[in-house]
């Protein structure tokens, strides 16, 4: 990785900001880049693209780099990684490796931002924090009166800043080793992509090496709207914690997670903005800033590009269960080259076992809102009837034991037991 990173990058400064996304999100990454440029942030900007050939595109705000190049993966190894992980898992799985490559290229201070972040200042607070600390992070929430479980982890790693040091090198190596096979979005098993792993940061970085920022203007996002207020001050914005008398802090960056960027780019009000305004009344003006940057970044020109790794070579959709089955077989030492190919062994195993989806499978599209609630209600009603029948047949003690088993058995990680392959049974993975 060292030689490749040095050949890819020729730093213009000791600071770098990077993001990771698909080709379809180049417009979103451009919006982030436009905000960095507008605020005069003194740093190189790198956009790491995980899918498709990118020789036909460029960015006026930063440098586009293929993930395979910055990570040093050959085609076969990248295909395996892109198959076992879904889109979000894949992007997050290379985050530590990108930090390592950028440090090896000669940068001293590196910031990662998710592409759905917009910057509102020059990031002086972040870079100053790296003068005295090896890593800077922000918690999802600063208030501690919530009883909601932190399924996504204590810290939101849509933002992470690090300086080059022996301590950060050790953390990145530890993190990267876990992301090799465990960058999973699987809260029921205790995984949440790259993010949950960094709950360990206070243990890994002691003696003041970690800065957990209490700045309310950093990483303003849907999960903390309820605890913060937003107000105009002169030409800028300030953020306060509700119920706290501390002096408001300047708005530094906003995390527009799960907003409808297409609607915003078209000048429409998306549902997430309406929900945000209900909690933070002045947020409508902030959304307009994002909308302007999306248009500047030509979001609509890229947004319809399909994700390269969502289907087999014949167009059949790859479902989450397929990815988990693939990983279970890999963990057993199976060699499964060319997993996307209809001629590959893995495709043939799924075909023989009746586990392929139809090419027109409607379940591959996300169902949201009221429609999702209705489908869940109908399915739950059916399961209620089946459960009452089982309860009458076996009694509650056995039913309780059975339900504990079924939670695990029906998990996609155990779908590998359905394979008709070599006549071997794969053990139920308990968690």
N, C-alpha and C positions, 0 to 999 in steps of 0.2 A: 504493500500500500504506500510505502514511503516514496518510492521512485515515481509512481503514477501521480501522487498528489503534488509532488514538486514540479512535474512536467505540465500538469493541468493549470496550476496557479502561479502567477507572478504578482504577489501582493503589491498594491500601491500604497498601503498603509499597514499599521500593525493591528488594525481592527477589521473584523468581518462580521456581517450579518447574513444568515442564510435561512432558507425555508426549503421544504420538501413537498412536492405535489405531483399530480398527474399532468399530462399535457393539456387536458381539458381545463385545468385550473391555472394555466399560465396567466390568464387575465386577472385572476384574484391575486396571484403573486405580484403581478404588475401594479395592482392597486396598493399593495404594501410598499412596493418599491417607490411608487409615486409619492406616498406619504413620507417616506424616508428622505426623498429628494426635497420635498417641500419644506421639511423641518430642518434641512441643512445638516443631517446626520453625517458625520465624518467617518465613513466606513465603506469598505467594498461590500457589494451585495451579490450573493450567489443564490441561484434558484436551481435546486436539484430535482430533476425530472425522472420519475420512476418507470414510465412506459413510453412506447413509440420512439421512432427515430425523430430527432429534433433538429436535423441539419437544415430543415426548411423554415425554421422559425428563429426569431431573436427577440430580445427584450431591450427597450430603450432605457431601462432602469437598472439592469443587472446582467450578470452572466449566467446563461443557461448551461448546465452541466448534466450529462447523463449519470444516473445513479451507479450504473455499472462501472463507470470510469473512476468516480470519486471513491467508490468502495472497493475497487480492484477485483470485481467478480468476473469470471468468464461466463459464457453464454449458458452452459449447462447448470452451473451453480445458481445463477440468477433465476433460471426457469424453475428450479426446485423451490427457491425462496418465494418467488412470485406466485407459485401454486399453493404452497402450504399456508400462506397468509392472504387475508382479504386486503382490500385497498388500504384501509386505515392501518391495519396491522403491518402491512409492508412498509408504508411510509415511516411509521414510528420505529420499525425494527432497525433502520439504518441510521438513526439519529446519533447514537454514540459514535459510530464509525465515521460519520461526517465530521463531527467535532475533532476526532483524532486526525483525520486527513488534513483539515484546515490548520491545526496546530503544526503538523509536520511540514506543511507548505510554508510556514514562517509567521503565521498570525499569532499574536500574543493574547488578544482578547476577542472572544467569539460569542455572538448572541444568536440563539435560535428563536425564530418566531413561526408559529403556524401561519399559513398563507391568509387566513381570515382575520388577521390582526391589522389594525390601522394605527399608525404612530401620530401622536399629537405634540411631541416636543423633541428636543435633540438628544434624548436618552442620556443626558449628563448624569442623572442619578444612578443609572445602571453602570455606566463606565466608571464612575467614582466609586461605586460599591466594589468593583473589581480591583481597585487599588489596594484594598486591605483584606479582601476575601477571595477564595479560589472559585467559589460558585455562588450565584445569586438566584433565588427562586421566590415565587409568590404562592401563598396558600390559596386554595379555592375561596376560602372565606377568612376574614379577619375577626369577625364576631364569633363567640364560642357558646352561643345560647341555643344552637340548633341541635335537635336530636336525630337528624337525618344521618344515616350511615355514610361514611366516606368511601363508597364503592369505587369511585374513580381515583382514590388516593388523596393524601393530605395536600399535595402540591399540584398545581396545574402546570404541566410541562409543555403546554403550548408556548410557553416562554421559559427559556433557560439561558443563563449567561455564565461563562466560565473563562478563567484566564489560564494560560499555559503554566503548569507547575507539576511537580512530582505528585502532589496530592490529587490534583484533578486528573492526571494521567492514570493513577491507580483506580479512581472512581470510574472513569470512562472504560477502562479495560474490564472491570468487574461488571459494569452495566452492559457492555457490548456482548460479553459472554452469555448473559442471560437472554438478551434479545435475539440471539442466534436461533433459539427454538421456543422461546416463551414470551414473545411479544404478542400475546393473545388477548383478544377482547372477550373475556369469559369470566365475568364477575362472580358467578356461582362457584367457580373453582378458585377464586381469589386472584385472578389475573385481570389487569386492565392495561393492555398494550405495554408501552414503555413506561407508563406513568406510575403505576402502583409500586414498581421496583424502587423508585426514588423516595418512598416513605422511609427508606433506610439512610437517607442522606445525613440526618443528625448523628447517626452512629458512625458512618463512614468518614465524615468530616467534622473533627472536633477542634477544640482550642481556637474557636473563632474563625475557622476556615470557611464556614458556611454562613451566608447572609440570608436569613428568612425575612424578606421585606414586609414591613407593615405599612407601606405607602399605599393609601387607598386609590390613588390615581394610576397605579400600575395594575394592568390586567383587569380592568373593569369589564364584567362579563355577565351573562344571564344568571349564572349560579350565585352571584353576589349582588345583583341589583337590589335585592330586598334589604340589604344592610347599608347601602350607600346613597348619598344625594349628589346631584350634579347641578352646578350653577355657573352662570357666566361671570367672568371677572375680566373686564377690559376686553381685549381681543381674544382671550383664551377661555379655558374652562378650569374649574376647581372641583375637587371631589372630597366629601367628608363622610365619616362613619356616622350613621344615625345614632342619636343619643350620646354622642361624644362631643366634648367641648374643645377638642384639639383644633388647631388652626387647619383650615382646608389645605389640601395639597394640589398642585397643578395636575391636570389630566395628562398622563404620559402615553398610555396606549390602551386601546379598546379591543376586546376579543369578541368578534361578531360570530360566535359559534352557532351553527344551525340556522342562520338567517337565510332567506330565499334571495340569493344574490342575483338570480335572473330577473326576478320581479323588480328589485331595486335598480338594476341596470336599465330597466325599461321605464323607470320613473314611477313605478307603482309602490304602494304601501304593502309590505309583506306582513303576514300574521305575527312574526317574531318582533317586528318593530312595534306593532300595536300592543303586544304583551309587555314589551320593554317600557313603553310610554306610560302604561298603567302603573308601573312601579317607579319609574324615573321620568317624570313629566317632560323634561327638556331633552329627552333622548332623541326625539324626532329630528332635531337639528344635527345631531351626531350621525344619524343614519343617512341624512342627506350628504354628509361629507363622504361616507363610504360610497354612496351611489355615484357621486361625481368621480371618485377615483376609479370605480369599476368601469365607467364609460371611458375614462382616460386610458385605462389599461386594456380596453377592447375585450372585456369579459365575454360578451355575446359571440365574438368571433371564434372563441375557443371552446365554449361551454358544451357544445354538442358533440365533441369528439368522444367516442366511446372508450371506456377503460379497456386497455389491451388485454388484460388478464382475467376477464370476466367470463370467457367462454372457451370451450374446447375448439379444436380446429374446424369442426363441422358446424359450429354455431350453437351447439347445445350449452345452456348455462351451467356454470360451475357453482354449486351450492356450498354453503358452509360445511355441511356434512362431508362433502367430497374432500374438502381441504383437511378436515380433522382425520378422516380415514387415511388419507395420504400420509399425514404426519405419524399416525399410529404405526403404519407399515414401515415407514422410514426408521422409527425408533426400534423396530424389531430387526433392523439390519437389511431390509429388503432394498434391492436396487431397482429404482423405477425411473429410468431416463425418459426424457421427452413426455412429461406428464400431460401436456396440452394436446398432444397428437392423438388422433383416432387410431393410429397404428401402434401407439405406446402400450406397454403392458398394463399400466394402471387403468387406462380407458377400457381395455378388454376385460379386466377384472370387474369393473363396475358394470359393464354391459352384461357379463355372464351372471352377475348377481341381481340384475334388475334394478340397479340403483341410479341409472341415468335419468335425467329430466328430459321432457319433450322440448324441442327447439322453441316452441311457442309458449313455454311455461310462464303463466302469468304471475306465479309466485315470486319471480325474480325481481319484480318492481316493488318498491317500498310502498306500503299502505300506511296512511297517516290519519291522524285526527279522528273524527267521528266514525269513519268507515272502519278504522282499526278497532275502535271500541266495540262496534257492532259485531264484528267478526269474533272478537274475543268473548263477548257475551254469549253468542250462539255456541261457540265451542265449549265454553264453561258449562252451559246448561246441559249439553249432551254428556259431558264428563260427570256432571252431578248425578245424572240418572244412572250411568254405569257404576259410579262409586257407591250409590245407595244399594244397588243390586249386590255388589261385591260385599258390602258391609253386612247385609242380611245373611249372606252365604257363609262368611268366615268369622264374623264377630269383630268387634272393634280392636282388640289387642293384635290380632293377625293383620287386620286391615292397616293398622298403624305401621307395623313392620314392613308390610308390602309397599306402602306409600314411600317409605324411606328408600327402599330399593329402587322403585320406579323413577324417582327423581334422578337417580344416577344412571339407571339403565337406559332411559330415553334420551339422555344427554348425547349431543352429536359426537362427543368423543368416544362413545361406545357403539356407534353405528358400524364400526369395523367388525363387530360380531356378526353382522348380517352378510358378510362376504362369503361367497362360495369359491373358496380359493385354497387349494392344497389340502382340503379336508381338516384344517386346523381351526380350533376355536381361539379367539383372542379374549383374554381375561377382561372382566368388567373393571374399569378403572374407578376406584372409590375416591371420594373427595369430601 
